[in-house]
Amino acid sequence: MKRALLVVALLTLAPTAVALACSCMRSTPAEALDRSTAVFEGRVLEVTPFEERRDVTLEGGCLDDACRERLSETTESVEVSGFAVRFSVTRRWKGVSTEDVVVRTTRDSAACGFAFEVGQDYVVYASAEDEAGTLSTGLCDRTARVADAGEDLDALGTGEVPVDVDDEPTTTTDEPPARGGCASCTASGASAPLGAVFPIAFALAMLRHRRR
């Protein structure tokens, strides 16, 4: 029994080895939002294939607690392949704070992998697949093109535009402060303010009057 469960689990994790049908229960936008680590709208910038070997712990598939405990302690090294999809985020609802984000998906749609296309816009529901927070998504997560996600957009609302504060430019100036506290004076020199001109003219007029 244990060997049979192990074979089924390994075949599920290695979709290139056998063609399996993707079967899942669709959820509502609210349910998908609640169970997802990150939910955002973004445009695909790049799709990069990857292959790696990963240690996985098998769980489930047993009817009694003793069997489940033994299976949960079984760790196997398996080959995992798929695509790393880089998005330019245009809106966010949960779990995203940067303008770019990478989400993984399995290579084969039969294993519930989602076929992303460069230049297309999507509403993405993604979950963390490891302790490092690597995000992944698939056909069972309500991820869809923006054109097909009207129900989700209505339910999710306006959302927020992400801003990466580390990338904001800092404005500086090398201009020295104006001399004498006169912000309106030019580099070539400027006439005295009107308030200073009037007393000087009055003093000159009085001096001429006395000389007469």
SEVEX-367286 format. One record per residue (C-alpha): residue number from 1; residue in one letter; x, y negated, z. Coordinates in Angstrom, 1 decimal, padded with zeros to 4 digits. Example, Ala and Ser with C-alpha at 12.3 -4.5 7.8 and 13.67 -1.06 7.14 Angstrom:
<rs>
<1,A,<012.3,004.5,007.8>>
<2,S,<013.7,001.1,007.1>>
</rs>
This chain:
<rs>
<1,M,<000.0,000.0,000.0>>
<2,K,<002.8,-002.4,001.0>>
<3,R,<004.7,-001.7,-002.3>>
<4,A,<001.6,-002.3,-004.4>>
<5,L,<000.9,-005.6,-002.7>>
<6,L,<004.6,-006.6,-003.2>>
<7,V,<004.5,-005.9,-006.9>>
<8,V,<001.3,-007.9,-007.3>>
<9,A,<002.8,-010.8,-005.5>>
<10,L,<006.0,-010.8,-007.5>>
<11,L,<004.1,-010.6,-010.8>>
<12,T,<002.1,-013.7,-009.7>>
<13,L,<005.3,-015.6,-008.9>>
<14,A,<006.9,-014.7,-012.2>>
<15,P,<004.3,-015.6,-014.9>>
<16,T,<006.7,-015.0,-017.8>>
<17,A,<006.9,-011.3,-017.0>>
<18,V,<003.2,-010.5,-017.6>>
<19,A,<000.1,-012.3,-018.8>>
<20,L,<-002.2,-012.9,-015.9>>
<21,A,<-005.5,-014.8,-016.0>>
<22,C,<-005.9,-017.9,-013.9>>
<23,S,<-008.9,-017.7,-011.6>>
<24,C,<-009.8,-020.3,-009.1>>
<25,M,<-012.8,-022.0,-007.4>>
<26,R,<-013.3,-025.6,-008.4>>
<27,S,<-013.7,-028.1,-005.6>>
<28,T,<-015.2,-031.6,-005.4>>
<29,P,<-013.0,-034.7,-005.7>>
<30,A,<-013.4,-035.3,-001.9>>
<31,E,<-012.3,-031.7,-001.1>>
<32,A,<-009.4,-031.9,-003.5>>
<33,L,<-008.3,-035.3,-002.0>>
<34,D,<-008.5,-033.9,001.5>>
<35,R,<-006.3,-030.8,000.8>>
<36,S,<-003.8,-032.5,-001.5>>
<37,T,<-000.5,-034.0,-000.3>>
<38,A,<-000.5,-036.6,-003.1>>
<39,V,<-003.2,-038.0,-005.4>>
<40,F,<-002.4,-040.5,-008.1>>
<41,E,<-002.9,-041.7,-011.7>>
<42,G,<000.1,-041.8,-013.9>>
<43,R,<001.6,-041.6,-017.4>>
<44,V,<003.9,-038.7,-018.2>>
<45,L,<007.4,-040.0,-019.0>>
<46,E,<009.3,-036.7,-019.2>>
<47,V,<008.7,-032.9,-019.1>>
<48,T,<011.7,-030.9,-018.2>>
<49,P,<011.8,-027.0,-018.0>>
<50,F,<013.5,-025.4,-014.9>>
<51,E,<014.4,-022.0,-013.7>>
<52,E,<015.4,-021.1,-010.2>>
<53,R,<015.6,-018.3,-007.7>>
<54,R,<013.6,-018.8,-004.6>>
<55,D,<013.1,-016.8,-001.3>>
<56,V,<009.4,-016.4,-000.7>>
<57,T,<007.5,-014.9,002.3>>
<58,L,<004.6,-012.7,001.3>>
<59,E,<001.3,-013.3,003.2>>
<60,G,<-002.2,-012.0,002.9>>
<61,G,<-003.6,-008.9,001.1>>
<62,C,<-004.1,-006.9,004.3>>
<63,L,<-007.3,-006.0,006.2>>
<64,D,<-005.7,-005.6,009.7>>
<65,D,<-003.5,-007.9,011.8>>
<66,A,<-000.7,-005.4,012.0>>
<67,C,<-000.4,-005.2,008.3>>
<68,R,<-000.6,-008.9,007.8>>
<69,E,<002.2,-009.4,010.4>>
<70,R,<004.5,-006.9,008.7>>
<71,L,<003.8,-008.5,005.3>>
<72,S,<004.4,-012.0,006.6>>
<73,E,<007.9,-011.0,007.7>>
<74,T,<008.8,-009.7,004.2>>
<75,T,<010.9,-012.1,002.3>>
<76,E,<011.9,-011.5,-001.4>>
<77,S,<014.1,-013.5,-003.8>>
<78,V,<012.2,-014.1,-007.0>>
<79,E,<012.8,-016.0,-010.3>>
<80,V,<010.5,-019.0,-010.6>>
<81,S,<010.2,-021.0,-013.9>>
<82,G,<008.1,-024.0,-014.9>>
<83,F,<008.2,-027.7,-015.8>>
<84,A,<009.2,-030.7,-013.8>>
<85,V,<007.0,-033.6,-014.9>>
<86,R,<008.0,-037.2,-014.2>>
<87,F,<005.2,-039.7,-014.0>>
<88,S,<005.1,-043.5,-014.0>>
<89,V,<002.5,-044.1,-011.3>>
<90,T,<-000.2,-046.6,-012.2>>
<91,R,<-002.6,-046.1,-009.3>>
<92,R,<-002.4,-044.1,-006.0>>
<93,W,<-004.9,-042.8,-003.5>>
<94,K,<-002.7,-040.6,-001.2>>
<95,G,<000.9,-039.7,-000.5>>
<96,V,<002.7,-041.8,-003.1>>
<97,S,<004.6,-045.0,-002.4>>
<98,T,<007.0,-045.2,-005.4>>
<99,E,<006.6,-046.2,-009.0>>
<100,D,<007.9,-042.8,-010.3>>
<101,V,<007.1,-039.3,-009.0>>
<102,V,<008.0,-035.8,-010.1>>
<103,V,<005.5,-033.0,-009.9>>
<104,R,<006.1,-029.3,-010.8>>
<105,T,<003.8,-026.9,-012.6>>
<106,T,<004.2,-023.3,-013.7>>
<107,R,<005.3,-022.5,-017.2>>
<108,D,<002.2,-020.5,-018.2>>
<109,S,<-001.4,-021.6,-018.1>>
<110,A,<-002.3,-017.9,-017.3>>
<111,A,<-000.6,-018.5,-014.0>>
<112,C,<-002.5,-021.7,-013.5>>
<113,G,<000.1,-024.0,-015.0>>
<114,F,<-001.1,-027.3,-016.4>>
<115,A,<000.1,-028.4,-019.9>>
<116,F,<001.2,-032.0,-019.5>>
<117,E,<002.0,-034.1,-022.6>>
<118,V,<004.5,-037.0,-022.7>>
<119,G,<002.7,-040.4,-023.1>>
<120,Q,<-000.6,-039.2,-021.8>>
<121,D,<-002.4,-040.5,-018.6>>
<122,Y,<-003.5,-038.1,-015.9>>
<123,V,<-005.2,-038.1,-012.5>>
<124,V,<-003.0,-035.7,-010.5>>
<125,Y,<-003.8,-033.8,-007.3>>
<126,A,<-000.5,-032.3,-006.0>>
<127,S,<000.5,-030.4,-002.9>>
<128,A,<003.9,-029.9,-001.2>>
<129,E,<005.2,-026.5,-001.9>>
<130,D,<008.2,-026.5,000.5>>
<131,E,<009.6,-028.2,003.5>>
<132,A,<011.4,-030.7,001.3>>
<133,G,<008.1,-032.0,000.0>>
<134,T,<008.5,-030.8,-003.6>>
<135,L,<005.1,-031.5,-005.2>>
<136,S,<003.3,-029.1,-007.5>>
<137,T,<000.0,-028.9,-009.3>>
<138,G,<-002.0,-026.6,-011.6>>
<139,L,<-005.4,-025.9,-013.2>>
<140,C,<-007.0,-025.2,-009.8>>
<141,D,<-006.2,-028.6,-008.4>>
<142,R,<-008.7,-030.9,-010.4>>
<143,T,<-005.7,-032.4,-012.2>>
<144,A,<-007.0,-033.8,-015.5>>
<145,R,<-006.5,-036.3,-018.2>>
<146,V,<-007.8,-039.8,-017.3>>
<147,A,<-010.3,-039.5,-020.2>>
<148,D,<-011.8,-036.4,-018.6>>
<149,A,<-011.6,-037.5,-015.0>>
<150,G,<-014.6,-039.9,-014.8>>
<151,E,<-016.2,-038.1,-011.9>>
<152,D,<-012.9,-038.2,-010.0>>
<153,L,<-012.3,-041.9,-010.7>>
<154,D,<-015.8,-042.8,-009.5>>
<155,A,<-015.3,-040.8,-006.3>>
<156,L,<-011.8,-041.9,-005.5>>
<157,G,<-012.5,-045.6,-006.0>>
<158,T,<-010.1,-048.4,-007.0>>
<159,G,<-007.0,-047.1,-005.4>>
<160,E,<-003.7,-049.1,-004.9>>
<161,V,<-000.9,-050.1,-007.2>>
<162,P,<002.4,-048.6,-005.8>>
<163,V,<005.3,-051.0,-005.2>>
<164,D,<008.9,-049.9,-004.6>>
<165,V,<010.1,-052.6,-002.3>>
<166,D,<013.7,-051.5,-002.7>>
<167,D,<013.6,-052.4,-006.4>>
<168,E,<012.2,-055.9,-005.9>>
<169,P,<014.7,-058.6,-007.1>>
<170,T,<016.0,-061.1,-004.6>>
<171,T,<016.0,-064.7,-005.7>>
<172,T,<019.1,-066.7,-004.8>>
<173,T,<020.5,-070.2,-005.8>>
<174,D,<024.0,-071.6,-005.9>>
<175,E,<022.9,-075.2,-006.1>>
<176,P,<024.4,-077.4,-003.2>>
<177,P,<021.9,-079.3,-001.1>>
<178,A,<021.2,-082.9,-002.2>>
<179,R,<023.4,-085.6,-000.7>>
<180,G,<022.0,-087.9,001.9>>
<181,G,<018.8,-085.9,002.2>>
<182,C,<017.4,-087.3,-001.0>>
<183,A,<015.9,-084.4,-002.9>>
<184,S,<014.9,-086.6,-005.8>>
<185,C,<018.4,-088.0,-006.5>>
<186,T,<020.1,-086.9,-009.7>>
<187,A,<023.7,-085.8,-010.2>>
<188,S,<024.5,-089.0,-012.1>>
<189,G,<023.2,-091.3,-009.4>>
<190,A,<019.8,-092.8,-008.8>>
<191,S,<018.4,-096.2,-007.8>>
<192,A,<017.5,-096.9,-004.2>>
<193,P,<014.0,-096.1,-003.1>>
<194,L,<011.3,-098.8,-003.5>>
<195,G,<011.1,-099.3,000.3>>
<196,A,<014.8,-100.3,000.4>>
<197,V,<014.7,-102.6,-002.6>>
<198,F,<012.0,-105.0,-001.2>>
<199,P,<014.0,-106.1,002.0>>
<200,I,<017.1,-106.8,-000.1>>
<201,A,<015.2,-109.0,-002.5>>
<202,F,<013.6,-110.9,000.4>>
<203,A,<017.0,-111.6,002.1>>
<204,L,<018.4,-112.9,-001.2>>
<205,A,<015.5,-115.3,-001.6>>
<206,M,<015.9,-116.7,001.9>>
<207,L,<019.6,-117.2,001.4>>
<208,R,<019.0,-119.2,-001.8>>
<209,H,<016.3,-121.3,000.0>>
<210,R,<018.8,-122.3,002.8>>
<211,R,<021.4,-123.3,000.3>>
<212,R,<019.0,-125.8,-001.2>>
</rs>
